[in-house]
Amino acid sequence: MMTRQEKALWAAVIILAAGVLVMGSLIVIRGLKPAEAAHEPEEEHNGAKAVALFDGQFITEDEWIEELKRTHGHEMLLQMLNEKAVNAEADRLQIRVTPEEIAERVKVDAAGYESVDAYYQSMYAQLGLSPADVREEAAYQLKLEKIAIVNIDISDEEVDRYIDQHQEEFEPKKQYELAWIKLKTRKEANRTLDRLEQGEDFGKLAEELTLDEFTRQQGGRLGWIQEDDPFVSAEVLDTAKGLQAGDIAGPIQLEDEGYAVIQVIDIQKGEKQTNEEIRANVRKQLALNEAVPLTQLEAQLRDKYGANVVTDKNPEKGGK
């Protein structure tokens, strides 16, 4: 079962792979520096600025930059070229994205979190991305999508047909705020239920007992889960659908392995979309289905604007 934290990280990594890699390198380098030296003034080592110290050995800024370039430079350069090419094409086509569109995209991306602020906090905690970074990436994706579908026309009849055939997609869906304790055996799950019935706190028991490392420090909290979330165990969701806020249930045998005890912390029903919103979203999705894949479009735009990744050894046209 993939937890809410893993889902968020996976989705963000797909979009921001280059940024994640660089942030990871920064964290590693900073981690090499002893705590007592964290606020010491910059030092010189053989005429070069020292940025870290490990076991008496300095790491210089030049060494640090060279390693970043060697391991992640290509990805970062491609991302920079993509942004320049997409912005150039958007300007040529007079494509703009509004603050309202950006806010709506962030809201959609934040589905499954308690709030947009909670989503921002998660992106910062996991990836070091500020709210401004998140909005900037949303704006980039919106521009890229608009470029992809600029010459694709979807008729009203196609939209009507899709809506008629997929009515279930547009019904408001329930969301459950869940916590769980994952255990190895049914006996352990029953013993945990006994302790809960005796008044022990669910979160504290999760910290003590759960096998799920990703939720242990959050008292077993999985976050907000949509009722048809494909990343969450069907057994857990089916059980949650029969519970009220505050209920605890188990043991639930998991398809992969082990058993779970779950708590429904809260339940909320999703907002119903207006007919205009539904039609606009369907029209866009049908157009994107006909468009070239977005990664292919990025490569095409790099070629169009003569973007080249040039290294000491090998110039790569279009970054390919």
N, C-alpha and C positions, 0 to 999 in steps of 0.2 A: 504494500500500500504506500502510495506517495503522499506525504504530508503536505499541508498548505505551505509550509516554509519551503519545501523542496520544489513545489510547483512554481512559486513566485521566483525562486532563483533560476529555475530552468527557463522560464519564459523570458526573464531579463537577460540571461546569458545569450540566448539566441539572437536578441536584438543588439546587445551591447558587448559582444564577445571581446572586442579589442579593449574596451574600457575596463572590463573585468580583469583581463590579463595584466594590464598595467597597474591597476589598484592592488592586485595580489602581489606584484613585485615590490611595490612601495611598502606594503605591510611587512613582507619578509625582510627587507633591508632595515626598516625601522626596528623590527624585532631583534635584529642582531645587536643593537646598541644597548648596553647595560642601562638599567633604570637610573642609576646614580649619575650617568653621563648624559641623560636625556636633555638637560637644559644647559649643558656646558657650552661655552662659545666655540665657534668653528675653529678647527685646528688645521695646520699645514703639515703635509707629509711629503718630503722630497719635492717641495715646491708645488704640490697639488693639494686641493682642498679635501680634507678627510670628512666623510659623511657617516661613517660607522666604524665601530671597533669590535673585534671579536678575538678573544684569547690573545690580546696584546697586538694583534695585527690590524692595521688600518685598511679600510676600504675607501678608495678615493672617489671623488665625484666623477672623474673621467672613466674609471672602471665601472661605476654604477651605470652611467649613461651608455657605455659601450655594451654592457650586458642587456640593458633594456632594448637597445637597438637590435642586438643580435637575436633576442628571443621573441620580441613583440613588435619590433619596428615595422615589419611588413604589414601586419594587421592594422596598426595605427595609421600608417600611410594610406592604405586602402580606404579606411574609414574617412580620413580627411579628404581624399579625392572624391569619394562618393558624395560627401556633403557639398563640396564645391560644384560637382557636376549636376547634382539634383537642384541646387539653388540656381545655377545658371539656366537650366532648362525651365524651371518654374518661372523665372523672370522672363524668359523668352515667350512662354505661353501665357504670361500674366496670371499665373496661378498664385493665389494667396490662401493662407489659412488664418482664421480669426481666433481671437482669444476664447470665444465661446466653443469653437470646434475643438481647440486644444483641451479645454476643461472637460468637454464631453468625452474625448478619447481617454483622458486620465481617469475619469469616472468609470468608464467601461473596464479599463485595465485594473482598476481597484476593486472590481466585483469580487466578493469573497472576503474582503477585509471589513472591519467594523466601520471604517470611514476612509475618506481620501487621505486624511491626516495619518491614519494608521498605515496606509499604503506607503506614503512618503517616508514614514519612520522606518518601515521595513526595508525599503529600497536603500535608505542611507545606512542602516545597520548591516545589510548584507553586501551592498555593492559600493558604499561610499558616495552614492548619488544624491545630490541636493534636490529639493523640489524644482529648482530652476533647470537642473540637468534632466530631470524626468520630463518636464514640459517641453524642453528643447528636443528631446528624442521623439516625443509625441508629434511635435510639429514636423519633424523630418519625415516620419512615417506617413503622415497625412499628405504632405507634398508628393512623396513618392507614389502613393496610391492614386492621387489625382492625376499625376502625369501618366500613370499606367492606363487609366481608363478614359483619358481625355477624348479619344476618338471612337469610343465604343458606345453605341446607342442600344439601350434596352427598352423595348416597347412596353406600353401599359399592359398589353395582353400577356406578355411574359411575366410581368410582376404579378398580375392577377392569378395566373396559373400556378405560380410558385406558392403564393399565399394559400390558395385553395387546397393545395396538396400537402401543406406543412402547417396546418392550423395549430398543432400542438407546440410548435416552436415559439408562438407568440403569446401563450398563456403565461400569466405571472407565476413565477416559481417560488416555492418556499425556500428559505435558507435556515440552516440550523447552526447555532454556535455550539460546537461540540468539544468535549474533552474525553480522553480515553486513557485507560491503563492497559498496556499490552503485556500479556503473561504467557508463560510457556505451556502450562497445563490447565485443564478444566478444574482440577483440584485447587490450584493456586487462585484461579478466578473466583471460585466459590468462597474460598477463605477471605479474599479481598472484599467480596460482597458482604460477608458476615461482619467484617470490621467497619464497613460503611454503615451498616444497619445499627451498629453500636455507637454511631455518632462521630467516627473519625472523619477528618477532612479529606475530600477527594483529591485536591491538589497536592497535599502533603503525601498522601499515599502514592500518587503518581510519581512524585520526586523520589520516593523510596523504592518503588517496585517495578515501574514500567521498563520494558525492554527497548522502548523507542527512545533513542538518544536525542532525536530532534525535538521532542516535546517534553522531555523530562524537566528541563529548567523552567518551562512555562506551566508547570503543574498539569501536564497532559493535554493542554489546550491545542486543538487542531485549528481553531479559528472558525470563521463563517464558511459553511459548506453548502453549496447549492444541492437541491434534492436529487438532481440527476448528474452530479459531478462524476465524470468517468475515471478520475484519479483516486477516488475513495472506494473502499471495499463495499460491494453491494450489500453484504450482510450487515455492515454497520449502518448504511443508509436505510435499509429496509426496517431495521429495528428502530431507528430514530423516528421514522414516519409514524410509528404507533405510540410515541411518547409525548408528554407535555413538558413545558419548560420546568426544569428542576428535577425531572425524573432521572433515575439511574437504572440501568439494565445490564444483564449479562447472565451467564457467560455467553459470548458470541464467538462461535468457531470461525476463524478467518480462513479464507481460501488458500493463502500462501502457507502460513503456519501459525500455530499458537491460538490464543483466545483473547478476547477483549471484554473489558467492562467499560461502558460508556456513560457519560452524563450529558444530558441536553441542558445547556446553560440558558439558552434563549432561542426563540423562533420568530422569524419575521417573514412576511409575504412580500415578494418583489413588486416593484412598481409596474403598472400596466402601461405599455407604450401606446401613444396615439396612433391613429391610422396613418397620419402623415409620416411619423417617425418609422413605422413599420415599412411603409412603401419605399421611403428613402433608403433605409438600410438594405432592403431586399434588392433594390435596383443597383446599389453599389456592390453588393456581394456577387450578384450575377455578372456584373461587368468585370469584377476582379477575376472571376472564374474563367472568363474569356481572355483576359490579358496575359501577357508573358509573366512568368514568375518574377517577383520583385528583385531577387538577387541577379537574375539575368538582365533585368532592366538596368540595374546599377552598372553592370559590366558594359552594356550597350552605351550608356551615357558617358562612361569614362572614355570609351573609344571615340564617341562623337566629339568630345571636347579635347581630345588629344592628351588625356591624362596618362602619365607614365610614372611607374615606380623605377627609379634608377639607383642601383647599388654600385659599389666599386667593381664588382665582378660581372654584373649582368643587368642591362636595362630591360625592363619588362613592360611592354606596351599594354596599357589598360590594366596593369596589375595582374595579368593572367599568367 
